[in-house]
Structures are given as C-alpha cells and as structure tokens.
C-alpha cells in the first residue's frame, strides 16, 4: 500500500511514528510530489517552530591534530587536506568570538574541538572558558568535544554548558565503513553520558557517504530514540586530501530536500538544522531548506566555508521568514 503523502503532517503531530516502509517511500517520493511532501514537512515545522530561523555561530576551537581515521573528515590523522592545525584556543580568544556572536544576536554559540576525547587539562580549560563566556554573554552554549565521560559531562554542565553536539553520523551497520578507530556504540554511550548529566543533546548525521536508503532511515530512527533537542543534517562535501575526496555522493538538490523532510517528520519536535554541505548540494534550491529546517550556522563550519550573514538574511527575508540575527 502506497503512502498517502497528504497526511504525513497529521501523523507527525499525533506522534504516530512512521514505519520503515513509509520512511523509504518518503526518500523515494516521486519528484512530481515533492511540493506535497515539502508542504507536509512545513506544516510540522510551523506548528513547533513557527516561521523563525535560529541562526547560530560555530567556532573551531581546536583544529586537526586528531588520532581518528574518519574518512569524511579533513581533520583526521589520515587526511592530507590543507587545513589550519592548532591546539585549543585560549579563553580570551573564545570569549572574543562569543562577544561577536552576541553582537549579531546569534541564538547560540558553539565550540568544537578535534580529537578522540578531551584530556583533563583541556576539560579544565574549556570549563574556564565556558564559565567566562556564560557570565559575560548569557548566550546558550553548545560544544562538540568528541567522546566524553560521565564525570567530564558533569563538569561541563556545572561550568554552564547547555548542550553537547555529538553526531551519530551514519547507521550502526554502515559505521565501520566511515571510521574504524571508534564505534557507533561509543558515540551512543557518549550521548547517554551527556543526557545523564542534564545536558541537552544535538545529534545528527552526515549523508552522502555511500550509505543506502535503509541506512538513512536507520540513523534517523536511532536519533528518534535519543529525542535530541536538535538534529543537524549534514551532506558530505568530498574534501581534497580525504579518503572520500572522489566519492560520488549521489546527492541531488531534491534528494537532500527529501532527507530534510524525512528528518522533520521523524523528529517533529526537534530543531532541524541545515548544516554542513546543504548550500553546496542544494544549489539553486537551497532556499527551500528553510521550509523544513528551522536552524542554520553562519560564517563557516569547521574547515569549510558556509553562508554569510548577508546571504542568510537575504534568503530568510525573501521567503517571508524571520530570524534572530542583525
């Protein structure tokens, strides 16, 4: 029995979880029905998040120097990408960046560090920076820090951290194809440690890494079990110097839009963020992402460029939507 695309929003709002077959049908929605699918996703987005777009700022606080072998990442030990490599930035540098985010009225300031896991010295430095930033700016704070323990999560929470980003990245089945130095389970366990410490969870995936549609459904379903406050949807940009530099992502603008719609319908009350690579792969259709996603980053990602403040403001305004940035 074929799925009725016109009733998807009602099912999502009524918390009727889509089964795997329905999810696969959404991913393979006929192109002529894409506007019906988009309308259903937008109805859910509007119910829970209105017509506003939360614009956030991400700072790469420690670049490269990573012992992991993630095939997609320009910062991994097997990457030959020409990126900046530097140790953890100082508290004053991070505080200055947070002040800039505050000045443009960003909704959240996010700190990312490369590496398997932060050592105790780095945790203390991060806690010091988080406390200083929180006291000065009162901005909601998020951090991407790799694998962390229960104790470390508790220290970060006590310092004033609100949210941790830790992506599942792909399905449990496919995970060994993108990384062998740590497991899907380790990522899952880190998320549970952060939840136990009272931290909000931001967790998503990277699509276009050679996974199949069942992997896409599986990772989005796993995210539904986590109940994250935010789900960043990343699309692989094959970076020269990484093992995936010549990978054919099989991503088209419409495929990206279908993945975004499925993410919204599976996780109706989670913030859905159009994250790394959405601008690159959605091309002339990128403005349509805002009818599904209610959140983006501006001014770059970890080692790649992103959307400027001016462009983001223009896209959002032209659609009749609103945002927090000035």
N, C-alpha and C positions, 0 to 999 in steps of 0.2 A: 504493500500500500504506500503510495507516494505521500510525502509530507505536504500538509497544507500551509504554505508559506504565509498566508494572510492571518494565521492565528498564533504565530510564534511569540509575539509580544505578550499576548494574554497568558500563554503558558509560562513565560518567564516571570511575569508579575505574580502569578499564582504559585510560583515556586515549584512548578512541575518540571522536574529535571528531564532533559532530553536524553533519549537512549542513544546508543552508539550509531544505530542505523540512521536516525534522524540527523545526528551531527554530520555524518558522512554525506547525507543528501544536501545539507546546507553548504558544505565545502564544494560540492559539485552542482550547486544551483545553476540552472541554465542561465546564460548571460542575459537572455531576454527578460528574466525575472529578477535581475539584480536590484532594480529600483523598489520592487516589492520587499525584498529582503532588507534593503537599506532602510526602508520606511519602518519595518518592524523593529529593527535594532534602534532606530532613532526614538521610537516611542518609549522604549525601555530606558534609554539614556536620559530622555527628557523627564521621565517620571522621577528618577532617583537623583539626577544631577542638573536638571533644568537646562538652560541654554548657555551656561557659562563654561569656559575653558580654563582649567587651572594650569598656569604656566610656571614651571619650576626651573631652577638653575642647578646644574651638576658641576662639581669641581673634582678633577682627577688629582687627588692629594698625594698619591704615590704612583709613579708610572714605571712600567716594565719591571725588571728585577724579579720576575715570577718563576717559580720552580715547576709550575704545572705545564701540561702539554696540550691544553685546549686548542684544537685545530683551527677554530674560528678567530682566535684572539691574537692581536698584534703584540700583546704584552707577554705572551708565554715564552718559555725557555726555548722552544723550537721555532719561534718566529724570527725572521730576518728582516722584518719591516723596519723602515727608517723612522722610528718614533723617538720622542724625548724619553730619557730614562733618568729618574731622580728619586731620592728617598723621601720619606714622609715630610711634607711641608710643615713649617712652624705654625704655632698657634696664631701668631700675629698675621701671617700670610693668609691663613684660612679665615680669620676674623675680618680681615680687609675684604676678602671676596664675599663674605656673608653680608657685610655692610652694603656692598654694591647690589647684591640681590635684594636686600631690604629697600634700597633706594628706588628700584624699579617696581617694587611691590610684588616680587615673586611670592608665590604661595608656599614654597618650601625650598630649603637649601639642602643639597645632597652632597655628601662627601664619599668619594670612592678611593679605595687603596688596592693596589695589585698585590698578589701573593696568595699563598695557600691559606695562611691564617696569620693574624697579627700576633707578635710576641708580647710579653707582658710590658716591656718598655713602651712599645707602640700603643698598647691599650691605655697606659697611663697618660701618654702624650695626647691621645685622642680624647680621653675623658677631660683633660685640662682644656683642650680647645673647645669641646662641646659645651662645657660649663661656661666658658667665657663668651662664646657666641650666643648662647641662650640668654645669658644675663643682659647682654648688650642689645640684642636684636629682637628677642622673643619669637624668632621665626621657628616654625615647625622644622625639625631636623631629621634627616634620613642618612643612613650610612651603609655603604657596600664594603664589607671588610673580609670576605672570604669565610672560611669555616671558623666558627667561634664556639666557645664552651658555655655551659650554663653560668659559670662564675663570671666570665667576661661579659656575657649578655646582661647580667645583673649590674655590673659596674657601669656599663654604658647607659643603662636605664637610669641609674642613680645620678649619673652626671647630667642628665637632661635630654638624652637621645629619645626621640619619639618613635622612630620607625627604622627597621632594617630592611634593606633590599637584598634578597638572595634568590636568584632565579633558579628554577629547575632546569631551564634551557632546552630540554627535549624530553622525550618519553624515557621511562626506565629501560625499555627494550633497546632503544637506539643509543642510549648514553655512551656505551663503550666505543661507539664509532666517532664520537667527537672528543672524548677525553678518556685517558687510561690511568692518570695519576691520582684521581679520586673518583668516587662513585656517586651515582644518583642518591643512594641511601644516605651518604654523608651530607649531601645538600639537604635532604629531607630532615635529617636529625638536627642540623643547624637551625632550620626554621622552627622546629619544635622547641629547641632551647630558647630561642628568641621569644616565642609565644609564651613560654613558661615564665619568662622574666617580665612579662607585661608589655613587651614591645609590639607595636603594630607591625604588620608584615606587608611588604611589597615584593611580589614574586611573579615572574612571568617566564617567557621562553624566547628562543631565537628560532625563527622559521626560515626555511630555505637552505638547510644544511644537508639535504639529501634524504631527509625523512619522508615517509609516505603519509597519506591522509589519516591512516589509523594512528600513527604516532602523534599527529597533531591533535586528534581527538583525545588520545590517552593523556597527553601532558595537560591539556586544558581541563580534563576531568579530574586529574590529580590536583590541580590548582583549586578546583571547586571544593575538594575535601579540606584544603587548608583554610578556606574562607579568608583570603588576603584582603586587606583594605585597598590594595592597588595591584593591578596586573599590567606590567609593561609588555607591550607586544613589539618585539624586535624582529627585523628582517635582515638576514645576513647580507652584508656588503663584503664581497671577497676582496680582502686587502692584500696587495702585493707583498710577498715575503712570508705569508702564512700558508700552511698546508692546503687551505681551502681557496687559494688565490685564483685557481682556474675552475673551481666548482660551478657547475651550471645549477643555479638556484631553482629554476623552473617557476620563478615568481613573476607574475604579471600584475598590473595595477588592479585588475578585477579579482585575482586570486588573493591579493593582500586584503582587499576590501571584504571578501568572504571570510577570511580568517579573523579580521577585526569584528565582523558581525557575529560570528560564532562565539568569540570570546565574550562579547557583551551579553549574548543570550544565555550562555552557560553561567556567567558570573554577573548577574544583573545588578547587584548592589555594590560591586567592587568598582573603584575608579579604574577605568581602562585608559592606559597611556599609549599613544602612538609614539614609540621610542625609536631606537637606532635603526636607520635604514628606511624608514617609512617614506621620507622625502625622495630618496633615490629610486625606490621601486614603484611608488605610486605615480610618479611623474606628473603629467597634466591632471590626474585625478586626485592629487593629494589633498585638495580642499575637502573632498568628500569624507575623508577620515574623521573630520570634526563632527559629522553627524552621528558617529559611533563612539569615538574616543572623547573623553572629557578632560584630557590632560596631555601635555607635551613638555619636553625640555626645550630651552632656547640656548643659543650661543654655544653649541657643541656638545659632544659626548666625551668619551674617554680619550680616544686618539683620532677621531674623525670630526669633521665639521657638521654643524646642524643648521637649524633655522635661526636667522637673526631676529632680533626684537621687532625691527621694522617689518620684515616679511610676515612674521607670525601675527602681528597686529593687523596687517592688511588682510590676510586670509580670514582671520576671525571676524573682522568688521564687515567684510564683503559678504559673508554668509548671514549677517544679521545676528551673530552671536556676541557674547561679551566675554571679557577676560579680566584678570586682576592686574595685569601689567600696565605700566605707564611709560 
